[in-house]
Amino acid sequence: MRTTYAHQGGEGAIDGAAGTEAHIDQHRWPGIAQLPQLHFASSRTKHEEARFASACRRVGIELAGQSPDITIESDALFLRIADAGWLGLMESFMAGEWRAKDLTDVLTGLIKVGYEPTKITLAGLKLRRASHLNPSEELASIPPELMKHSAADGMSIFSAVFQSGVSTTVRESVNSYVRGAGKGREPARHFVDVTEIIAPVNVEREDLGAAQIHGIEMLLEAGEVGAGTHLMVYPTVGGAVAMAASRKKATVDTFTLDPNMALAVEERLTFAGLSDAVHIINPTDIPQRWAGGSRYDAVISIGTLDTLYPAAKKRVLKDIDHMLVAGAKAVLQTDILKVRGQATDAIASLRAYMWPGLSYLETADIHRMVDRNTSLRVIAETHIGAHQADSLKLRRAIFEGNLRDAAADGFDVAYRRLWRYQLALREALLRCGILDTVQLTLRTRRR
């Protein structure tokens, strides 16, 4: 018997549903504005509808009644799922064909129950990517206007660390992947200080700003950034890290490949009276700058590794290694994979419209990549996944309160829904224990 679905309001009501073709820019979002054409569409759609309903039932997601968890506005949802699985689920959300009372709760439930619709093919990902993103683009930054509508301080969209989270640290022996490890004078293992910061308690939107500052202070402390430190922020992430370092009397360089981001950071530095303290390197000068060899006492990089193709990750690590003087430190904040082989298609869906190179590594993968490709070594890990989950939740709440302002800044309805969805999905992956967020401290092996 066919399920009767509810049709009523949900979160993000300003970006509410219905009327796909009337609301979606067909030139910018062809995969959203147009429905897929499938062979045996009727039978495949019914199969995916039944599979979706079964997954929802197993996890307790209500599709009908007075207060449904999911409001389905169009059966096109199941056509898209039949075409592209988890990516189709996201595209249907972007099209306004369904919405949720709590988007993160719904996605968390589907992931936990092991919901596995049709698999998206690599060809399908590339087809959609070509319509919206440049696949060769690396170190691409989020538009500063979008950051403004999602951040407590108007510029920071990386994980905060809340003061209520209690930390524990243990020293662990880990494998060395350096060439010749375990032979001659090269040890087979080395020690890493591993810190776990447990979930914060009773966090609210008003806590995010202070937690963002605390997270930045942790990065600066890990890098031993203080008066006289020559620091590279690689690349800039809105300006907050560079500004905090300059207030400690550090000499700060940074760069961005996005001219709009460069302008936004320059404006923030000028407004804060720090325009002379932070040097934004012109992208055209970067090759010559790097060719000059080691010059920095510390490098801080946030959210870079996880969004890049594997080969680009290695290049970034080699760049950082090349910049550092002997005995210097690098601090990398990145999302990592805790559980391999789960929710792979849910993660892959983000490659289509957000980050084409997105690939999460396990901590052992990062250790191996660092040891094999650089003269650096990971000496400390601080795990803050629960804090990243709460940060994403609060940033989504901030953004949903600024939807009209985002629309006025030119972010159309599909983009706004995409931004909300990726925040919710990443939060869900963290809450399911599939992803974690870690601050890694690296030191040069040469002293």
C-alpha positions as CSV (number, residue, x, y, z in Angstrom):
1,M,0.0,0.0,0.0
2,R,1.3,3.4,-0.9
3,T,2.3,5.7,1.9
4,T,0.5,9.0,2.2
5,Y,3.0,11.7,2.9
6,A,2.5,14.9,4.9
7,H,2.7,18.3,3.3
8,Q,3.4,21.0,5.9
9,G,6.1,23.3,7.2
10,G,9.6,22.5,8.4
11,E,12.9,24.1,9.3
12,G,14.2,26.8,6.9
13,A,10.7,27.8,5.9
14,I,11.9,30.8,3.8
15,D,13.5,28.3,1.5
16,G,10.4,26.1,1.5
17,A,9.4,23.7,-1.1
18,A,7.5,23.2,-4.3
19,G,7.7,24.5,-7.8
20,T,11.2,23.2,-8.8
21,E,11.4,24.7,-12.3
22,A,10.0,28.0,-11.2
23,H,12.7,28.5,-8.5
24,I,15.9,26.9,-9.8
25,D,18.3,28.6,-12.3
26,Q,18.5,26.0,-15.1
27,H,21.8,27.4,-16.4
28,R,23.5,27.2,-13.1
29,W,21.8,24.1,-11.7
30,P,20.8,21.9,-14.6
31,G,20.9,18.8,-12.5
32,I,18.5,20.3,-10.1
33,A,16.2,22.2,-12.5
34,Q,15.6,19.1,-14.7
35,L,14.4,15.7,-13.6
36,P,16.5,12.7,-14.6
37,Q,15.4,10.5,-17.5
38,L,15.5,6.8,-16.5
39,H,14.8,3.5,-18.1
40,F,12.1,1.5,-16.2
41,A,11.5,4.7,-14.2
42,S,8.2,3.6,-12.6
43,S,9.5,0.3,-11.2
44,R,12.8,1.7,-10.0
45,T,11.1,4.7,-8.4
46,K,8.7,2.4,-6.5
47,H,11.6,0.2,-5.4
48,E,13.5,3.2,-4.0
49,E,10.3,4.6,-2.3
50,A,9.8,1.3,-0.5
51,R,13.5,1.1,0.5
52,F,13.4,4.7,1.8
53,A,10.2,4.1,3.8
54,S,11.6,1.0,5.3
55,A,14.8,2.8,6.4
56,C,12.7,5.6,7.9
57,R,10.5,3.1,9.7
58,R,13.4,1.2,11.2
59,V,14.9,4.3,12.7
60,G,11.6,5.9,13.8
61,I,11.5,8.8,11.2
62,E,7.8,9.7,10.7
63,L,6.7,10.4,7.1
64,A,3.0,11.1,7.9
65,G,0.7,12.3,10.7
66,Q,0.3,15.6,12.5
67,S,4.1,16.2,13.1
68,P,6.1,14.4,10.4
69,D,9.9,14.4,10.6
70,I,10.1,14.6,6.8
71,T,7.7,16.5,4.6
72,I,7.7,15.2,1.0
73,E,6.3,17.7,-1.5
74,S,7.0,15.7,-4.7
75,D,7.4,12.1,-5.6
76,A,10.3,13.3,-7.8
77,L,12.4,12.6,-4.6
78,F,12.3,8.9,-5.4
79,L,13.0,9.4,-9.1
80,R,16.2,11.3,-8.1
81,I,17.1,8.7,-5.5
82,A,16.6,6.0,-8.2
83,D,19.0,7.9,-10.4
84,A,21.7,8.9,-8.0
85,G,21.1,7.5,-4.5
86,W,22.4,9.8,-1.7
87,L,23.3,12.5,-4.3
88,G,19.7,12.3,-5.6
89,L,18.5,12.8,-2.0
90,M,20.6,16.0,-1.7
91,E,19.5,17.2,-5.2
92,S,15.9,16.7,-4.3
93,F,16.4,18.8,-1.1
94,M,18.0,21.5,-3.2
95,A,15.0,21.4,-5.5
96,G,12.6,21.9,-2.6
97,E,11.0,18.5,-3.1
98,W,11.3,17.6,0.6
99,R,12.3,19.2,3.9
100,A,12.8,18.0,7.5
101,K,11.7,19.1,10.9
102,D,15.3,18.6,11.9
103,L,17.6,17.9,8.9
104,T,20.5,16.6,11.0
105,D,18.3,14.2,12.9
106,V,16.9,12.8,9.7
107,L,20.3,12.3,8.0
108,T,21.8,10.9,11.2
109,G,19.0,8.3,11.4
110,L,19.4,7.3,7.8
111,I,23.2,6.9,8.2
112,K,22.8,4.9,11.5
113,V,20.3,2.5,10.0
114,G,22.7,1.8,7.0
115,Y,20.4,3.3,4.4
116,E,21.9,2.3,1.0
117,P,19.9,3.5,-2.0
118,T,21.1,3.4,-5.6
119,K,24.9,4.0,-5.9
120,I,26.1,7.1,-7.6
121,T,28.6,6.4,-10.4
122,L,31.8,8.3,-10.9
123,A,30.4,9.4,-14.3
124,G,27.4,10.8,-12.5
125,L,29.5,12.8,-10.1
126,K,31.6,14.2,-13.0
127,L,28.5,15.2,-15.0
128,R,27.1,17.3,-12.2
129,R,30.5,18.7,-11.2
130,A,31.1,20.0,-14.7
131,S,27.9,22.0,-14.5
132,H,28.9,23.9,-11.3
133,L,32.5,23.5,-10.3
134,N,35.9,23.6,-11.9
135,P,37.4,20.2,-11.1
136,S,41.0,21.4,-11.3
137,E,40.4,24.1,-8.7
138,E,42.5,23.6,-5.6
139,L,42.5,25.5,-2.3
140,A,39.2,27.1,-3.4
141,S,37.7,29.3,-0.6
142,I,34.2,29.6,0.5
143,P,32.7,33.0,-0.7
144,P,33.3,35.5,2.1
145,E,29.7,36.7,1.9
146,L,28.6,33.2,2.7
147,M,31.0,32.9,5.6
148,K,29.6,36.2,6.9
149,H,26.1,34.7,7.2
150,S,27.3,31.4,8.8
151,A,29.8,32.6,11.4
152,A,29.6,34.1,14.9
153,D,32.4,36.5,14.1
154,G,31.4,36.9,10.4
155,M,34.5,35.2,9.2
156,S,35.3,31.8,10.8
157,I,33.6,28.6,9.6
158,F,36.0,26.1,11.1
159,S,35.5,24.1,14.3
160,A,35.3,26.0,17.5
161,V,36.4,24.4,20.8
162,F,34.0,25.0,23.8
163,Q,35.5,25.6,27.2
164,S,33.1,23.0,28.9
165,G,34.8,20.1,27.1
166,V,37.2,18.2,29.4
167,S,40.4,16.9,27.9
168,T,42.5,13.8,28.6
169,T,46.0,13.2,27.1
170,V,47.9,10.0,26.7
171,R,51.2,9.4,25.0
172,E,50.9,6.7,22.3
173,S,53.5,4.8,20.4
174,V,52.6,4.8,16.6
175,N,54.2,3.3,13.6
176,S,56.9,5.2,11.7
177,Y,56.5,5.2,7.9
178,V,59.8,6.9,7.2
179,R,61.9,5.0,4.7
180,G,64.1,2.5,6.5
181,A,62.0,2.6,9.7
182,G,63.0,-0.3,12.0
183,K,66.4,-0.6,10.3
184,G,69.7,0.7,11.5
185,R,69.3,3.8,13.6
186,E,65.8,4.6,12.3
187,P,63.2,3.6,15.0
188,A,60.2,1.6,13.9
189,R,57.9,3.6,16.1
190,H,57.6,7.0,17.7
191,F,55.5,8.8,20.3
192,V,52.5,11.0,19.8
193,D,50.6,12.9,22.5
194,V,46.9,12.2,21.8
195,T,44.3,14.5,23.4
196,E,40.6,13.8,23.4
197,I,38.3,16.7,24.3
198,I,34.9,15.3,25.2
199,A,31.6,16.8,24.1
200,P,30.7,20.2,25.5
201,V,27.6,20.6,27.6
202,N,24.6,22.9,27.1
203,V,26.1,24.9,24.2
204,E,24.1,27.8,22.7
205,R,24.6,30.2,19.8
206,E,25.9,32.8,22.1
207,D,28.8,30.5,23.1
208,L,30.1,30.1,19.5
209,G,32.1,33.3,19.4
210,A,34.1,32.6,22.5
211,A,34.6,29.0,21.5
212,Q,35.9,30.1,18.1
213,I,38.5,32.3,19.9
214,H,39.5,29.4,22.2
215,G,40.0,27.1,19.2
216,I,42.2,29.7,17.5
217,E,44.2,30.1,20.7
218,M,44.8,26.3,20.8
219,L,46.1,26.4,17.2
220,L,48.5,29.3,18.1
221,E,49.6,27.6,21.3
222,A,50.3,24.3,19.5
223,G,52.4,26.2,16.9
224,E,54.2,28.2,19.7
225,V,53.2,31.4,18.0
226,G,54.2,34.5,20.0
227,A,56.1,37.7,19.7
228,G,58.6,37.5,16.9
229,T,57.2,34.3,15.4
230,H,57.2,34.4,11.6
231,L,53.9,32.6,10.8
232,M,52.3,31.5,7.5
233,V,48.5,30.9,7.5
234,Y,48.1,28.5,4.6
235,P,45.7,29.6,3.1
236,T,43.7,32.3,4.8
237,V,40.4,31.2,6.3
238,G,38.6,34.5,6.8
239,G,41.3,36.3,8.6
240,A,40.6,35.4,12.3
241,V,43.8,33.3,12.8
242,A,46.1,35.9,11.2
243,M,44.5,38.7,13.2
244,A,44.9,36.7,16.5
245,A,48.5,35.9,15.7
246,S,49.3,39.6,14.9
247,R,47.9,40.6,18.2
248,K,50.5,38.4,19.8
249,K,53.1,40.4,17.9
250,A,53.8,37.7,15.4
251,T,54.9,38.5,11.9
252,V,52.1,37.0,9.7
253,D,51.9,36.1,6.0
254,T,49.0,34.6,4.4
255,F,47.5,34.1,0.9
256,T,44.3,33.2,-1.0
257,L,43.7,32.3,-4.6
258,D,40.3,34.1,-4.3
259,P,40.5,37.8,-5.0
260,N,37.1,38.4,-3.2
261,M,38.5,36.7,-0.1
262,A,41.6,38.8,-0.3
263,L,39.5,42.0,-0.4
264,A,37.4,40.8,2.5
265,V,40.4,40.0,4.7
266,E,42.1,43.3,3.8
267,E,38.9,45.1,4.9
268,R,38.8,43.2,8.2
269,L,42.4,43.9,8.9
270,T,42.0,47.6,8.1
271,F,38.9,47.8,10.4
272,A,40.8,46.1,13.2
273,G,43.9,48.4,12.7
274,L,46.1,45.4,11.7
275,S,46.6,46.1,8.0
276,D,50.4,46.7,8.6
277,A,50.7,43.5,10.7
278,V,49.5,40.9,8.2
279,H,50.9,40.6,4.7
280,I,48.6,39.0,2.1
281,I,50.8,37.5,-0.6
282,N,49.7,38.1,-4.2
283,P,48.9,34.7,-5.8
284,T,51.2,35.5,-8.7
285,D,54.1,35.9,-6.3
286,I,53.6,32.5,-4.6
287,P,56.0,30.4,-6.8
288,Q,58.8,32.8,-6.3
289,R,58.0,33.1,-2.6
290,W,58.1,29.3,-2.1
291,A,61.3,29.1,-4.2
292,G,63.1,31.2,-1.5
293,G,63.2,28.2,0.8
294,S,62.6,27.9,4.5
295,R,61.6,31.1,6.3
296,Y,58.7,30.4,8.7
297,D,58.8,29.4,12.4
298,A,55.2,28.1,12.2
299,V,52.5,27.3,9.6
300,I,48.8,26.9,10.4
301,S,46.5,25.3,7.9
302,I,42.8,24.8,8.5
303,G,40.4,22.6,6.5
304,T,42.8,22.2,3.6
305,L,43.8,18.5,3.5
306,D,40.3,17.0,3.5
307,T,39.0,19.0,0.5
308,L,41.9,18.1,-1.8
309,Y,42.7,15.2,-4.2
310,P,45.3,12.8,-2.7
311,A,48.1,14.2,-5.0
312,A,47.3,17.7,-4.0
313,K,47.4,16.7,-0.3
314,K,51.0,15.6,-0.8
315,R,51.9,18.8,-2.6
316,V,50.4,20.9,0.3
317,L,52.4,18.9,2.9
318,K,55.6,19.3,0.8
319,D,54.9,23.1,0.5
320,I,54.5,23.4,4.3
321,D,57.7,21.3,4.8
322,H,59.6,23.5,2.4
323,M,58.5,26.7,4.2
324,L,59.6,25.7,7.7
325,V,63.0,26.4,9.3
326,A,64.7,23.7,11.4
327,G,62.8,22.9,14.6
328,A,59.7,24.8,13.5
329,K,56.1,23.5,13.8
330,A,53.1,23.2,11.6
331,V,49.5,22.9,12.9
332,L,46.9,21.3,10.7
333,Q,43.2,21.2,11.5
334,T,41.3,18.7,9.4
335,D,38.3,16.4,9.4
336,I,39.4,12.7,9.3
337,L,37.8,9.4,8.8
338,K,37.2,7.2,11.9
339,V,35.2,4.4,10.3
340,R,36.1,3.2,6.8
341,G,33.5,1.8,4.4
342,Q,30.4,3.4,6.0
343,A,28.3,6.2,4.4
344,T,30.7,6.4,1.5
345,D,28.0,7.5,-0.9
346,A,26.7,10.1,1.5
347,I,30.2,11.6,1.7
348,A,30.6,11.3,-2.1
349,S,27.5,13.4,-2.7
350,L,29.4,16.4,-1.4
351,R,31.9,16.1,-4.2
352,A,29.3,17.0,-6.8
353,Y,28.5,20.5,-5.8
354,M,30.9,21.5,-2.9
355,W,34.4,20.0,-3.0
356,P,35.3,17.9,-6.1
357,G,38.5,16.6,-4.4
358,L,36.9,15.8,-1.1
359,S,38.6,12.7,0.5
360,Y,38.9,12.0,4.1
361,L,42.0,10.2,5.5
362,E,42.4,8.2,8.7
363,T,45.0,9.5,11.1
364,A,47.3,6.6,10.1
365,D,47.0,7.7,6.5
366,I,48.1,11.2,7.4
367,H,51.1,9.9,9.5
368,R,52.1,7.8,6.5
369,M,51.8,10.7,4.0
370,V,53.7,13.0,6.3
371,D,56.5,10.5,6.9
372,R,56.9,9.4,3.3
373,N,56.7,12.9,1.6
374,T,58.2,15.4,4.1
375,S,60.9,15.8,6.7
376,L,58.1,16.5,9.2
377,R,56.7,14.2,11.9
378,V,53.3,14.3,13.7
379,I,54.0,14.8,17.4
380,A,50.5,15.6,18.7
381,E,46.8,15.0,17.9
382,T,43.9,16.8,19.6
383,H,40.6,15.3,18.7
384,I,37.6,17.8,18.7
385,G,35.0,16.0,16.7
386,A,32.1,16.6,19.2
387,H,33.0,20.3,19.2
388,Q,33.0,20.4,15.4
389,A,29.5,18.8,15.4
390,D,28.2,21.5,17.7
391,S,30.0,24.2,15.7
392,L,28.2,23.0,12.5
393,K,24.9,22.9,14.3
394,L,25.2,26.4,15.6
395,R,26.5,27.7,12.2
396,R,23.5,26.2,10.5
397,A,21.2,27.9,13.0
398,I,23.0,31.2,12.3
399,F,22.7,30.8,8.6
400,E,19.0,29.8,8.8
401,G,18.5,33.1,10.7
402,N,20.2,35.0,7.9
403,L,18.5,33.4,4.8
404,R,17.0,36.6,3.6
405,D,20.3,38.4,3.9
406,A,22.0,35.6,2.0
407,A,19.4,35.8,-0.7
408,A,20.0,39.6,-0.9
409,D,23.7,38.9,-1.4
410,G,23.0,36.8,-4.5
411,F,22.9,33.2,-3.1
412,D,19.9,31.7,-4.8
413,V,17.5,29.2,-3.2
414,A,19.4,26.1,-4.5
415,Y,22.7,27.4,-3.1
416,R,21.1,28.2,0.3
417,R,19.6,24.8,0.5
418,L,22.9,23.2,-0.5
419,W,24.8,25.1,2.2
420,R,22.2,24.0,4.9
421,Y,22.4,20.4,3.7
422,Q,26.2,20.1,3.7
423,L,26.3,21.6,7.2
424,A,23.7,19.1,8.4
425,L,25.3,16.1,6.6
426,R,28.8,16.8,8.0
427,E,27.3,17.2,11.5
428,A,25.4,13.9,11.1
429,L,28.6,12.1,10.0
430,L,30.4,13.4,13.1
431,R,27.5,12.4,15.4
432,C,27.5,8.9,13.9
433,G,31.2,8.6,14.7
434,I,32.2,8.2,11.0
435,L,34.1,11.5,10.9
436,D,36.2,13.2,13.5
437,T,38.0,16.6,13.6
438,V,41.6,16.8,14.7
439,Q,44.3,19.4,15.3
440,L,47.6,17.8,14.3
441,T,51.0,19.3,15.4
442,L,54.0,18.5,13.2
443,R,57.6,19.3,13.9
444,T,60.6,19.2,11.5
445,R,62.7,16.1,12.1
446,R,65.8,18.2,11.4
447,R,66.8,20.3,14.4
